[in-house]
Amino acid sequence: MAERYDAIVIGTGQSGPSLAARLSEEGLKTAVIERKLFGGTCVNVGCTPTKALVASARATYMARRGSDFGVVIDGSINIDMKQVKARKDAVVRLSTEGVETWLKHTPNLTVFEGHARFESTRRVRVNDESLEADKIFINTGARARIPDMPGLKEASYLTNSSMMEVDFLPEHLIIVGGSYIGLEFAQMYRRFGSRVTVVEMKDRLIARDDEDVSATVKQILENEGIEIRLKAECVTVEQSGNGVAINVECESGAPRIEGSHLLMAVGRTPNTHDLGLDRAGVETDPRGYIVVDDQLRSNIPGIWAVGDANGRGAFTHTSYNDFEIVVANLFDNDPRRVTDRILTYALYIDPPLGRAGMTEREVRDCGRKALIGKRMMNHVSRARERGETQGFMKILIDAQTSKILGAAILGIGGDEVIHSVLDVMYADAPYTIIQRAVHIHPTVTELIPTMLGDLRPLE
Ligand SMILES: Cc1cc2nc3c(=O)[nH]c(=O)nc-3n(C[C@H](O)[C@H](O)[C@H](O)COP(=O)(O)OP(=O)(O)OC[C@H]3O[C@@H](n4cnc5c(N)ncnc54)[C@H](O)[C@@H]3O)c2cc1C
């Protein structure tokens, strides 16, 4: 006999807890199932711990740069990796325990700890129990993709999850993958004092962004002594002495790289393979993402998929927005849609990259008449005053409608400053609204109106 609920939420990532709480609040008898860590990837092995580690790395970096600012440090600057990890763990604990306590104390909500699997379209098994509901929400997230590469299984390697247990300084960290996750780890470990080599098979880093963004990010990282190998495809891995070696197919540079530790950061794969989706008849795409419509409904009525598992976003903010879309449609008579969302994200190297909307490449490819503005960070007085002038900001405008098409702000505060552009994009207002706004001096944001006053046609 299955125990009857009105709603079941599988996974407690960035949608699940809020969804479970709202369903219960609406009077639905709700079950939420988590197999491992409350709060999921972001708070345990993703955003929160990496940003806490980035903060420690930045503190080290600034201490080493003390003399640039007239700060005299008598003695050496050392890193205590155990303390770095302990600080990170404390920050993580605050979030994850908060989620667990919240869920366990929500009226009308029952928490199950175990792995959930569908038995049918309406039935889910967890541990020895069978639960049944007419509404089921999948928030099972994603995990590090591990390529099928000769020698990898036998060698010891790290992922974003196992990196969280590292409380020592790797002598030479090899990172396979030159995208967001890999680059954040690269800079932080270099700043902690490791030798770091990034191996990327494409011809540039963060290849979804524009060429000038990729090139500047590469320069920023190389300025700190990170070795970057582009057009280098890691093909085999082997244990080598006390460390690890990778063999790469490349046009230039050594075909073998030896290091003390290896981090695999070559993308994410959805946690949908072990959910029994076939028994529920839920459709997935060839990469395993659950196929959903604009309101996040799967092909089976009564089953929704939210967060990374649906392939419509790969961020905490997109997963949380999925929750907002589902409840707006279910309870608020508000037809919110995934396609209302404007693409936005940040790369948390230092200085960070904040992005919104289309890239310059995408604007060119769609053939629209457009205007572009660009300003180097060394022409931003706030950046000069703070001694952090790497990077640039650029913006693209539709020449006919005056609407903002996209922007990239790579420079100090870029992750925050981008919101000044993003909010005007959401308001669907012309760029002249920001151009005529009076911003505070001295800030990085004050230069956005200046940049907008100096637009030229995108040739
Ligand atoms: C290193 C790293 C850094 C990141 N940094 C950022 C960042 O700075 N900003 C940003 O926006 N995003 C970042 N992300 C991405 C972000 O973490 C995810 O997009 C976000 O966590 C959304 O995930 P989710 O809600 O889909 O599910 P997740 O957070 O992945 O949670 C899914 C949950 O479901 C549980 N689960 C899975 N299968 C089952 C099952 N069968 N039964 C029961 N429970 C199950 C899992 O245990 C997990 O707790 C980062 C990711 C990584 C890996």
PDBQT file of the ligand as one rigid body, heavy atoms in Angstrom, charges set to zero:
ROOT
HETATM    1  C1  LIG A 501      31.575  24.193  -8.292  1.00  0.00    +0.000 C 
HETATM    2  C2  LIG A 501      30.259  24.824  -8.662  1.00  0.00    +0.000 A 
HETATM    3  C3  LIG A 501      30.095  26.176  -8.507  1.00  0.00    +0.000 A 
HETATM    4  C4  LIG A 501      28.885  26.772  -8.849  1.00  0.00    +0.000 A 
HETATM    5  N1  LIG A 501      28.771  28.115  -8.685  1.00  0.00    +0.000 NA
HETATM    6  C5  LIG A 501      27.610  28.709  -9.028  1.00  0.00    +0.000 A 
HETATM    7  C6  LIG A 501      27.447  30.111  -8.841  1.00  0.00    +0.000 A 
HETATM    8  O1  LIG A 501      28.344  30.804  -8.386  1.00  0.00    +0.000 OA
HETATM    9  N2  LIG A 501      26.251  30.664  -9.163  1.00  0.00    +0.000 N 
HETATM   10  C7  LIG A 501      25.235  29.913  -9.677  1.00  0.00    +0.000 A 
HETATM   11  O2  LIG A 501      24.164  30.465  -9.958  1.00  0.00    +0.000 OA
HETATM   12  N3  LIG A 501      25.353  28.585  -9.855  1.00  0.00    +0.000 NA
HETATM   13  C8  LIG A 501      26.513  27.963  -9.549  1.00  0.00    +0.000 A 
HETATM   14  N4  LIG A 501      26.621  26.617  -9.695  1.00  0.00    +0.000 N 
HETATM   15  C9  LIG A 501      25.472  25.853 -10.220  1.00  0.00    +0.000 C 
HETATM   16  C10 LIG A 501      24.450  25.613  -9.089  1.00  0.00    +0.000 C 
HETATM   17  O3  LIG A 501      25.078  24.970  -8.012  1.00  0.00    +0.000 OA
HETATM   18  C11 LIG A 501      23.255  24.802  -9.571  1.00  0.00    +0.000 C 
HETATM   19  O4  LIG A 501      22.781  25.355 -10.765  1.00  0.00    +0.000 OA
HETATM   20  C12 LIG A 501      22.186  24.871  -8.506  1.00  0.00    +0.000 C 
HETATM   21  O5  LIG A 501      22.608  24.163  -7.363  1.00  0.00    +0.000 OA
HETATM   22  C13 LIG A 501      20.810  24.392  -8.949  1.00  0.00    +0.000 C 
HETATM   23  O6  LIG A 501      20.678  23.058  -8.766  1.00  0.00    +0.000 OA
HETATM   24  P1  LIG A 501      19.287  22.316  -8.660  1.00  0.00    +0.000 P 
HETATM   25  O7  LIG A 501      18.272  23.108  -7.911  1.00  0.00    +0.000 OA
HETATM   26  O8  LIG A 501      18.926  21.855  -9.993  1.00  0.00    +0.000 OA
HETATM   27  O9  LIG A 501      19.651  21.010  -7.821  1.00  0.00    +0.000 OA
HETATM   28  P2  LIG A 501      20.877  20.647  -6.908  1.00  0.00    +0.000 P 
HETATM   29  O10 LIG A 501      21.324  21.809  -6.118  1.00  0.00    +0.000 OA
HETATM   30  O11 LIG A 501      21.880  19.933  -7.726  1.00  0.00    +0.000 OA
HETATM   31  O12 LIG A 501      20.210  19.648  -5.877  1.00  0.00    +0.000 OA
HETATM   32  C14 LIG A 501      19.652  18.430  -6.263  1.00  0.00    +0.000 C 
HETATM   33  C15 LIG A 501      19.373  17.628  -5.009  1.00  0.00    +0.000 C 
HETATM   34  O13 LIG A 501      18.641  16.470  -5.372  1.00  0.00    +0.000 OA
HETATM   35  C16 LIG A 501      19.127  15.359  -4.632  1.00  0.00    +0.000 C 
HETATM   36  N5  LIG A 501      18.796  14.159  -5.412  1.00  0.00    +0.000 N 
HETATM   37  C17 LIG A 501      19.243  13.808  -6.631  1.00  0.00    +0.000 A 
HETATM   38  N6  LIG A 501      18.681  12.657  -7.029  1.00  0.00    +0.000 NA
HETATM   39  C18 LIG A 501      17.854  12.272  -6.022  1.00  0.00    +0.000 A 
HETATM   40  C19 LIG A 501      17.003  11.159  -5.834  1.00  0.00    +0.000 A 
HETATM   41  N7  LIG A 501      16.848  10.229  -6.789  1.00  0.00    +0.000 N 
HETATM   42  N8  LIG A 501      16.318  11.057  -4.678  1.00  0.00    +0.000 NA
HETATM   43  C20 LIG A 501      16.430  12.014  -3.718  1.00  0.00    +0.000 A 
HETATM   44  N9  LIG A 501      17.213  13.084  -3.849  1.00  0.00    +0.000 NA
HETATM   45  C21 LIG A 501      17.929  13.224  -4.993  1.00  0.00    +0.000 A 
HETATM   46  C22 LIG A 501      20.620  15.632  -4.537  1.00  0.00    +0.000 C 
HETATM   47  O14 LIG A 501      21.182  14.925  -3.448  1.00  0.00    +0.000 OA
HETATM   48  C23 LIG A 501      20.639  17.141  -4.311  1.00  0.00    +0.000 C 
HETATM   49  O15 LIG A 501      20.589  17.460  -2.957  1.00  0.00    +0.000 OA
HETATM   50  C24 LIG A 501      27.815  25.982  -9.344  1.00  0.00    +0.000 A 
HETATM   51  C25 LIG A 501      27.978  24.602  -9.485  1.00  0.00    +0.000 A 
HETATM   52  C26 LIG A 501      29.183  24.026  -9.155  1.00  0.00    +0.000 A 
HETATM   53  C27 LIG A 501      29.320  22.541  -9.307  1.00  0.00    +0.000 C 
ENDROOT
TORSDOF 0
